[in-house]
Amino acid sequence: MAIIFYLLAAGFVVPAGIYFYFFFRRLLTLFGIEKKTKKSRALAVLLAAAVAALGIRMMDFSFMIMLHLLLACFFMELANFLLKRIPQEKFQRVWSFLYKSGIISVVVAVVVLTYGYFNMHNVQRTEYTVEAAKAVGSDLKVVQISDLHTGTSLDKKEMEECFKQIQAEEADLLVLTGDIFDETTTLGQMKETVDMLSKIETTYGSYYIFGNHDVNQYTASPAYTSEQLKEALAGAGIKVLEDEVIELADGYTLIGRQDASVKNRASIASLTSQVPEKNFLLLLDHQPVDLAENAEAGIDLQLSGHTHAGQIWPMGFLSKLVGVNEEYYGIHDIKNFRVIVSSGMAGWGYPIRTEGPSEYVVINIVQPA
């Protein structure tokens, strides 16, 4: 897996280095070093290599610094293409300095990264109300936590504050829809977070499904095994669902699926066949996939995560454009079936979020009017 990231990084770093070579040759003219001199070429090579080197380790924050600087420079190039046509000498002198110096690009990159840091740590409460199309005996208040990726951004104090807010919701059900942990989570962090989650009290308890990262399938040296995680969750009273059906009360049924990355996971039809059709079927599936099939199978509401609502702009927009995920964020209807896709409480890989909110989700399932 690491080799793939290095290859991807190389495919990005080389053209970035070429761009920054010309960027620095332009910048150096402000210091009286002409473009055509050997000194200009040598200095530009050294400076470009230094900046491009930030992107070699694709999973380091330094990669994000270079990426955002490069994006800011790209928009500056577009601006220059338009503004250099303005026939005003004074304006051109000012603009020429701003363009050659790269000051605006640096400021934009710093502002965006700063926003991304605070946006990641600003966990919001998102609420939806879903009217049951089937007769149920009572309303059901569900809290969903997804994609916490423990250790990436939120520290213990921040998580405790979030879990305190969730406890104050006095929910009927807590569902953890995958990637609460990932390959960077230490054994100590995993146990500490499970302990904090165990303190959240609800009417029907807490249920957990695995995402594609929880089981550490993307690393050769995991800090803990999936069995250790299951044991920790079980010891904390958190039930792991792997293609299992749970009867709650008042006509509600909970179905928890294995992640879509698991080969030969049970079909949705085999799971729904275990419960009466009249029940309200609440499905937990980490990835928002097989939506038409789930609607056909009689699922009333699906809760998913995985997408992070993009996390790093413009990934969400591009993913939506090319159809990487069937749904990207928010609540969506397919006849009587609804799916809610959470952007997650934190994010994967990088401690910033420049697209979408960090959130926990409150779902109020109410009786038919």
MOCORBEL-V476960 format. One record per residue. N is the residue number from 0. PHI is phi in whole degrees, 0 to 359 (none if undefined). PSI is psi in whole degrees, 0 to 359 (none if undefined). NEAR is the number of other ideal C-beta (glycine too) atoms within 12 Angstrom. Layout:
# MOCORBEL-V476960
n = <N N>
phi = <PHI PHI>
psi = <PSI PSI>
near = <NEAR NEAR>
This chain:
# MOCORBEL-V476960
n = <0 1 2 3 4 5 6 7 8 9 10 11 12 13 14 15 16 17 18 19 20 21 22 23 24 25 26 27 28 29 30 31 32 33 34 35 36 37 38 39 40 41 42 43 44 45 46 47 48 49 50 51 52 53 54 55 56 57 58 59 60 61 62 63 64 65 66 67 68 69 70 71 72 73 74 75 76 77 78 79 80 81 82 83 84 85 86 87 88 89 90 91 92 93 94 95 96 97 98 99 100 101 102 103 104 105 106 107 108 109 110 111 112 113 114 115 116 117 118 119 120 121 122 123 124 125 126 127 128 129 130 131 132 133 134 135 136 137 138 139 140 141 142 143 144 145 146 147 148 149 150 151 152 153 154 155 156 157 158 159 160 161 162 163 164 165 166 167 168 169 170 171 172 173 174 175 176 177 178 179 180 181 182 183 184 185 186 187 188 189 190 191 192 193 194 195 196 197 198 199 200 201 202 203 204 205 206 207 208 209 210 211 212 213 214 215 216 217 218 219 220 221 222 223 224 225 226 227 228 229 230 231 232 233 234 235 236 237 238 239 240 241 242 243 244 245 246 247 248 249 250 251 252 253 254 255 256 257 258 259 260 261 262 263 264 265 266 267 268 269 270 271 272 273 274 275 276 277 278 279 280 281 282 283 284 285 286 287 288 289 290 291 292 293 294 295 296 297 298 299 300 301 302 303 304 305 306 307 308 309 310 311 312 313 314 315 316 317 318 319 320 321 322 323 324 325 326 327 328 329 330 331 332 333 334 335 336 337 338 339 340 341 342 343 344 345 346 347 348 349 350 351 352 353 354 355 356 357 358 359 360 361 362 363 364 365 366 367 368>
phi = <none 299 298 299 296 293 294 297 298 298 294 265 293 299 295 296 299 296 299 293 300 288 300 287 297 291 297 295 294 291 256 80 260 292 301 277 275 297 299 297 295 295 296 296 298 297 293 296 296 295 290 297 298 299 265 296 266 297 266 269 296 301 297 295 299 294 299 289 295 293 297 297 295 300 290 294 295 296 297 296 302 272 286 292 271 287 274 232 298 298 298 295 296 294 295 301 296 298 292 293 286 74 301 297 299 296 298 299 299 296 297 295 295 295 302 299 295 291 295 297 272 267 283 260 261 248 235 230 242 240 274 293 276 247 286 238 279 196 285 225 256 244 248 247 243 221 50 285 47 310 101 281 220 287 268 302 298 293 295 301 293 297 292 295 295 293 300 293 292 52 284 275 208 248 239 248 261 98 57 291 232 210 294 267 287 279 300 296 296 299 295 296 291 301 298 294 296 295 276 279 260 222 297 252 96 240 230 229 241 279 262 281 259 307 270 58 281 256 219 272 226 293 284 201 267 296 293 296 295 299 296 296 294 298 296 267 81 258 275 271 252 232 57 231 241 235 276 269 201 57 87 257 233 252 238 244 257 292 295 297 283 279 290 60 291 298 287 294 296 293 278 290 292 274 230 294 297 286 287 281 258 255 255 252 214 305 264 282 236 56 294 297 294 294 297 295 281 96 294 269 214 245 246 223 219 78 283 60 53 97 68 247 297 255 301 296 300 293 298 293 296 263 75 298 240 295 225 244 191 94 250 221 247 227 58 271 261 231 231 246 249 272 281 96 282 215 204 257 84 236 277 226 219 257 217 79 268 273 204 243 244 250 244 259 267 246 293 303 293>
psi = <318 322 320 316 322 322 318 318 319 320 340 319 320 305 328 317 320 316 312 335 311 328 313 329 322 318 319 339 336 342 17 13 108 149 322 0 156 324 317 315 316 313 320 320 313 313 318 319 321 316 316 329 338 335 2 317 98 334 3 155 335 328 319 323 311 319 313 326 319 319 318 320 323 314 330 323 320 316 319 322 325 314 334 351 354 121 56 118 315 315 318 325 315 313 321 317 313 319 312 324 333 13 315 319 315 315 315 315 317 316 315 315 322 315 316 322 310 325 322 321 353 83 122 160 119 132 138 147 126 122 123 133 351 159 118 157 345 169 159 124 119 136 131 128 129 152 53 327 61 129 346 318 300 134 180 315 318 319 319 320 318 315 330 318 320 320 322 345 337 54 162 334 135 125 134 106 42 154 37 331 162 194 341 351 129 164 318 318 320 311 320 317 318 319 318 319 327 342 352 117 134 169 313 5 190 138 145 132 149 143 194 345 334 323 10 40 352 20 148 348 73 149 342 160 165 329 321 321 315 318 318 317 316 319 336 2 18 120 124 128 123 91 55 156 132 125 123 255 166 32 15 137 135 130 125 124 154 159 153 342 348 124 143 34 157 145 155 328 321 333 316 338 347 355 156 143 334 345 150 120 116 115 133 119 118 313 137 75 167 37 317 321 319 322 316 329 355 11 135 319 131 135 125 173 236 317 336 12 32 313 303 112 137 33 319 315 314 319 319 322 319 359 36 319 148 322 159 319 147 199 137 147 141 94 239 3 139 147 135 124 117 145 349 156 337 220 172 141 305 145 32 157 108 3 128 160 159 137 159 152 134 122 120 108 118 155 151 141 none>
near = <17 16 11 13 23 19 15 19 28 20 16 26 31 20 19 33 30 20 29 34 28 25 33 34 30 31 31 29 24 20 19 11 22 17 23 12 16 13 19 26 20 17 24 33 22 20 27 33 22 21 34 33 23 29 36 26 23 27 26 21 24 23 31 34 29 34 35 36 33 34 27 27 34 23 22 31 22 15 20 24 14 13 21 20 12 17 9 13 10 11 16 18 14 17 24 21 18 25 30 29 23 30 20 25 34 23 19 25 31 18 18 30 32 19 20 33 25 19 30 41 27 23 35 23 23 29 21 28 22 34 23 30 26 29 18 28 18 20 25 35 28 43 43 48 53 47 47 47 40 43 31 38 36 35 20 18 13 26 35 21 20 34 35 17 23 36 22 16 28 16 33 30 41 41 50 49 50 48 46 47 46 39 32 30 35 21 22 18 29 35 25 25 43 37 23 32 39 26 21 35 21 30 22 27 29 41 40 44 47 41 45 30 40 46 32 29 21 23 20 11 13 24 23 30 19 26 14 24 35 25 18 32 34 17 17 27 22 32 28 35 36 29 28 26 29 31 19 30 20 23 28 36 36 43 42 39 44 32 33 29 23 23 9 10 25 24 19 34 18 17 33 29 17 23 30 17 17 18 31 40 43 49 47 52 49 45 41 44 29 29 30 19 24 39 26 17 30 31 40 41 48 46 48 49 52 44 41 49 40 31 39 32 25 22 31 31 20 17 27 23 13 12 12 20 31 27 36 34 35 24 26 25 20 23 16 22 32 34 43 42 43 52 44 48 48 46 47 41 32 32 31 35 42 35 31 38 31 42 38 44 43 32 39 26 37 21 21 17 7>
